């Protein structure tokens, strides 16, 4: 899902059916339409040739259509790549999918049928229609008209919407599947790519014969996501199936290191966040960089959301907030001040909730039950658990 940068009440979300659904947050919450009513509304608009008899027969797609402001059609397969247009083109959105197509929609256009909007452009990389994993808008010259895309074939493609649906530039950026692509808003010709080869490549779009810099073995497994920090020209973060998020400062490439510093990684490695227990699916920077410097939110395959911030002078992280959203499992979270909220969920006792003041609790008290700890006077959260029989913090 992607939040609209110019209207933060709107979010675009991709679904398994290949459609992109545009939702308005103002329609959700206590005043939102109940599921049964929403599903019923969606069922009224089905073109199945037979009216639905009740809301109970409506599908999840019916429910999503009923709740959505607009449904963007054009893909025949699911996908991951999704990005709103740059400043001045906030009304457009681009999507990449496993059908090998990039669709571009103009949200100011009128839907052809009930809520369903056809793409303004459909772009292809080549005739083989290999899956395209990510898409982004080029910054600087041609901003809002030039798109970049990468996919399973390892090629970096550039399309100019004013020219043709075929790429104007197509170059090999990896010999393996490429998963992630990020354009630098503060350096218009700079983009980063990463994927199954575990590395991150930095490219200058004016000279694509070879990468401007290569972060070899940036991760231990495939890289899944990349983002440049807002307001930071040289700061890039990457997430991976190795459960880590790494932050790099490219202005430090080639800087001298002491021998003990080199053991922690290359000089450009600024920070490593290792709080996730599952593969990292996505993350994003806090856009209010002036208020919350280098703060990020990240999600992983175990349905965990973490909001965190690097500690200056350190290369490992502590979570500011961590929410475990595991159905049927224990939930731990922060309450007011130094209190912890705990809710145990099981078949016999579906809701057993408690709030504890942790300002007087000790490390041992939390270590016993694998809990979060909010220490008095600190703005961080500590988690104690057991891994392979060993107690860990």
N, C-alpha and C positions, 0 to 999 in steps of 0.2 A: 504494500500500500504506500501511497505517496501523498503527503499533504500539499495542497495548493499554496505556493509561496505568496501569492497576492491576495488570497482569500482563505484564511486559516479556519474557516468553518466548513470547507470542502475537502474531501479526500477521495482519491482514485484508488480502487482496489481491483486486482486481477483475480479471476476465478478459474476453476478447472475447465469450464466450458469455453475458455478463450476470450470471453467478453471482459471489458473493463467497466466497472460500475462506479458512477460518481455519486457520492453521498454528501448530504448536508448535515453537519452535526446538530444544527438547530432543530432537526426533526426527531432527535433521539433524546432519551431520558424519560422523566415522569410523564411527559405529554406525548411521547411517541406512540404510534399505532401499535396495539397488541399484535402478537404473532398471528393469531387466528384471523383477525380482521385484515391485517396486511396481506396474508397469504390469500385471503378471499378476494381482495382487490386485485392482486396479481393474476388470480385465476380468471377474472372476468375478461382479461385481455389476451388469453391464450388463443392461438390460431389453430387449434387442434381439430376443429370441425365438430366438436361435441362439448357442450357446456359442462363445466365442473359442477358436481352436485354438492360438494361441501369443501370447506377450506382444508379439511384434513387430507384431502387427496392432492393438495398443491405440493409442488416440489421445492427444494431449496432455491432453485433458480427463480421460481415464481415469487417467493418471499423476497429475494434480493431485488428483483425487478420492481416489486411494489414499494420497497423502501428507497430505491435509488431515484435520484433526480434525472439521470440520463444513463442509458446503457450503450456503450460503445462497441459496435460489432465490426467484424472483418476478419478476425482470426478463426482458424479451424482447429487450433490446438492450444494447450496451456502454455504459459511462458513466465519469465521473470522480469525482463527488462521493462522499465516504465519511468518516464520522466516528463514533468511539466515543462512548458516552453520557458525560455529565458526572459529577462525583463523586456517588456515591450511586446512579447508574444505569449503572455500568460494564459491566453484563451486556447492555446493549442497544447496537445499532449501526444507523445510518441510512445509506442509499445513494440517490443520485440518478442517473438514466440517461437515455439518448436516447429511451427509450420514453415519456417524459413522466410517469413514476411515481417516487415516493419510497417505498422499502420500509424498514420498521423490523422488526428481528428481536430476539427475546429469547433469548439463548444458553443460558438456563437451561431453556428448553422442550425437550421430547424430540423428536428428529427423527422425521418421519412415516415415512420410508423410510430405507434405509441412508445415513447421514450427511447426508441432505438435509432441510433445515429450511425450512418455509414462513414467510412474513412474518407478524408479528403485526398490522401495519398496512400498508395500501397507500393512499397519498395522491396526489391529482391536483391540478394547479393550475387547469385548466379543461378543457372538453370537447375542445379541439383537440389536446391531448396533445403540445404542443411540447416539444422536448428540454429537460431540466433539467440544468444544468451543475454545480451545487454545492449542498451542504446543510450546515447546522450547527445545533447545539442552542443555544437562547436561554439566557442565564445569568440569575441572580437569580430573581425571582418566576416560578413555573411551571417552574423548571429541571428538566429531565428529562421534561417533558410538552409543551413547546412547541418546534417546529422551524421553521427558516427555510430557504427555498430560492430559487434564482434560475435563469434559463435563457435560451434564445434569444430569447424575446419581450421581454426587458428588464424584467420585473416582479419585484418582491420580494414573496414570499409568506410568510405565517405560518400554521402549522397548530397547533391545540391537540388533542392526541391524545385528550383527554377529551371533545371535542365532536363532531367529524365529520371525514371524510376530505377535505372541501373546506376551502380557506383561510378563516380568520377575518379575515385582513387581506390585501389584495392591492393593491399600489401600483406605479406606473411609476417605476422608478429609473434607466432609461436608454432611449434610443431605438434602441439597437443591442444586439447579443448581449451578455449579461452572463455572464462566465466564472467569477468568483471571489467568495467570500463568507466573511467572518470575523467571529465574535462576540468581543467583548472580555471576557475572564473577570474583569478587574479593574474594569470599568465596565459593569454588567449591561445597560444600555439602549443601549449603543453597538455598532454593527456597521459594517463597511466592505464596499463592493461595487466591482467593477471589471470591465472587459471590453474589447470591441472598440473603444470610443471613446477608448482610451489613457489615460483619467483614472481617478482613485480618488475615490469619494464616501464621506463619513462621515455616518452617520445616527443620529438619536436616535429609538428606537422609539416614544417617546411623542408625537412630532411629525413625522410622515412626509410632510408636504406638500412639503417641500423639504429638501435635504441640510443638515446642520449645518455642513459644510465640504466644499469640493470642490478636489481637487488636479488642476487642469487640465493636460493634457498631461504627466502624471507620467512617461510613457514615450513612446518614438517609435513604438511599435507596440502591438498588443493586449496587455493584461495577462492573465496566465494563472493567477497564484496570489497569495494574500494571507495574512499571518499576523501576529497581534499578539505582541509579545515577552512571554514569561512574566515575571511580576513587574514589568512596566513598563506603567503605565496608559496612556501616551501614545505608545508606540513601535510603529510599524507598518512592515512590510517588504512589498514587492511585487516579483514577477518577471514578465518579459515575453518575447515573441518577439523583442524588440530585443536580447536576450542580456544584459540588465542586471538587477541586483537593486538596488532603491533602499530605503533606510531613512529613515523620516520620524519626527520628534519633533513631535507635534501641539501640545505645550505652547509651541512657538516660533512658532506661527502669528501673523502680524502683527508680529513682532519687527523692530526697526530693523536695517538693513543698510548697510554701506558700499557704494559703487558697485562696487568690485572683488569684493565678496562676492556681490552680486546677479548677477554674471555666471555664478556657479557654480550658481545655482538659487534657489528661494525659501528663506526662513529656516528653514522646517521640514524641508528636505532635509538630513539628517544625514550620509549616506554613500552612495556608489555603488560597487557591486562590478561590475567589468567583466571578470572572468577567463574567462567562458564564451565558447566559439567557436560555439556553437549556441543555438537558442532555449531559454530556461529552462522546464523542464517543472514543476518542483516544488522546494520547499525547506522546511526546518523549523529552528526554533530549538533550541539545546541546552537541555533542560529544567532542567539544573543551573545555573541562572543565578547562584547564589551562588559557584560555583567557576569557571565560564567565562562571564564577562559578555559578552552579545551575540555569542556564537559561533553560527554557522549551518553547515548542510550543504545543498548544492544540487546538482541534477542537470539536465542539458541534453540536447537531442536527439542530440548527437554521442556519447552514452553516457559522458559525463564526470561524475565525482563530485568535488565540491570541498568541503573543510572550511575555513572561513575566519573571520576576526574583524576588525572594523573597527579601524583605528588611531585613537586619540583625537587630535583636532585635524586630521585629514585627511579628505578626501571621496573618496578612491580607495583600492583595496585591494591587498594582496599575499596570495597564498594561503599558508595554513599547510600544507596538504596538497592535492595534486591527483593524481588517478588517471585515466589515460586507459584506457578499457576497449574499445578499438577492435579488433575481430577482424581479424587479419591485419596489424595495424599495429604500430609500435614501442610498447613499454610503458616508461614511466619512472615511478619512484617513489622514496620515501625508504627508506633502510636505517637501521641503527643509527647514532646520533650524526650525524656529518657525511658519511656515505657515501650514494651514490646507487645504486639498483638499476636495471639496464638489461637488457631482454630483447628482442632482435630476432626477429621471427617471419616466416618466409617458407617457401615450398614446399621450397626446397633445404636450408634449415637451420632447422627448426621451433623450436629452443630453443638460442639462443646467449646465455648469461647472463653478466653481469659485475657486479662491485661495485667502485666507485671511491671513494677518499677524496677528498672535495672540499675539505677544509680547506686544501689547498695549491694548488688549481686556481684559475685566473684567469677573469675574465669572458670573455675572448677564447676560451678553451678550450671553454667551453660554448656560446658564441654560434655557433661554427662548425657544430655538429651539431644545433642546435635542441633543447637539453636543459634539464633542470631543474638548478638550482644551490642547494645548501644551504650557505650561507656560515657559516663558523666563528663561533660566538658569537652567532648570530642564530636566532630561532625561526620564521623565515619561509623560504619557498621561492621562488626566482626562476626564471622561464622565459624562454629566449631563442629567438627564431624569426625567420621572415621573412614579411612580409605585403606583397603587391604589390611585391615586389622590395626592400623596405626592411627593415632589421634592426630588430627591436622587442624590448623587454624587458617 
